């Protein structure tokens, strides 16, 4: 098994010093001279290598998109996502053979589960719309819901199950980031960060259910989330110097 390779004058592999690879991406804009400048900058920062990417724009964009002028540095974007997952589990409640319940189809039951997740992300950058001021706004929202439905065969000998309420959780996050440039290099700013998490789960209910016996504790089962409900407001100040 090869545990080390040579890249130029450097050995890369187990027990060797970290190999720093700078990401040049598509920032060369197709200009070899600009690519060379990026390599020099990466070398000045002690990078061992630079990785570039190249795209053929006429294969990715329409002519109208390619010829559209780049008006300004302000931007607005939004993304919506939806995911769905369904499952069906068939079971039989019985005792092992030779008990007759083992072969009794009247003791069959099903568990139908459905998960749904909706996500939304939006952002807006307003750079220098107000004199010397940059403002960036971001909002993310995610809502998930899980349902569990128990079913019995028509001639069942089992007692009716207690149906569980849906498990839901919602996370909202928003930030407002502002900077005011006193000079071209020196700026002061502030960031406001808002988080809100809500959850509804039968496992945390004081009412007994299939998931939690009457003597159970809320820590027996945590479904669909990792955190307790909370609301957080954070404010940060910032001083920026560009060189």
JOSUL-V807184 format. One record per pair of residues at least 12 apart in sequence whose C-alpha atoms are under 8 Angstrom apart, sorted by the first residue. I is the first residue (numbers start at 1). J is the second residue. Records with the same first field share a line. If there is no record, write none. Layout:
# JOSUL-V807184
I=J  J
This chain:
# JOSUL-V807184
19=47  48
20=46  47  48  49
21=47  48  49  50  51
22=42  47  48  49  50  51
23=50  51  52
24=38  50  51  52  53
25=51  52  53  54
26=52  53  54  55
28=52
30=54
73=125  126  127
74=124  125  126  127
75=123  124  125  126
76=122  123  124  125
77=122  123  124
78=120  121  122  123
79=119  120  121  122
80=118  119  120  121
81=117  118  119  120
82=116  117  118  119
83=116  117  118
84=114  115  116  117
85=114  115  116
86=112  113  114  115
87=112  113  114
88=110  111  112  113
89=110  111  112
90=108  109  110  111
91=108  109  110
92=105  107  108  109
93=107  108  109
94=107
106=153  155  156  157  158
107=152  153  156  157  158
108=152  153  156
109=150  151  152  153
110=150  151  152
111=148  149  150  151
112=147  148  149  150  151
113=146  147  148  149
114=146  147  148
115=144  145  146  147
116=144  145  146
117=142  143  144  145
118=142  143  144
119=140  141  142  143
120=140  141  142
121=138  139  140  141
122=138  139  140
123=136  137  138  139
124=136  137  138
125=137
132=180  181  182
133=178  179  180  181
134=178  179  180
135=176  177  178  179
136=175  176  177  178
137=174  175  176  177
138=174  175  176
139=172  173  174  175
140=171  172  173  174
141=170  171  172  173
142=170  171  172
143=168  169  170  171
144=168  169  170  224
145=166  167  168  169
146=166  167  168  224
147=164  165  166  167
148=163  164  165  166
149=163  164
150=163
161=210
162=209  210
164=202  209  210
165=201  202
166=200  201  202
167=199  200  201  202  223  224
168=199  200  201  224
169=197  198  199  200  224  225
170=197  198  199
171=195  196  197  198
172=194  195  196  197
173=193  194  195  196
174=193  194  195
175=191  192  193  194
176=191  192  193
177=189  190  191  192
178=190  191
184=242
185=240  241  242  243
186=239  240  241  242
187=239  240  241
188=237  238  239  240
189=237  238  239  240
190=235  236  237  238
191=235  236  237  238
192=233  234  235  236
193=232  233  234  235
194=231  232  233  234
195=230  231  232  233
196=229  230  231  232
197=228  229  230  231
198=228  229  230
199=225  228  229
201=222  223
203=218  220  221  222  223
204=218  219  221
205=218
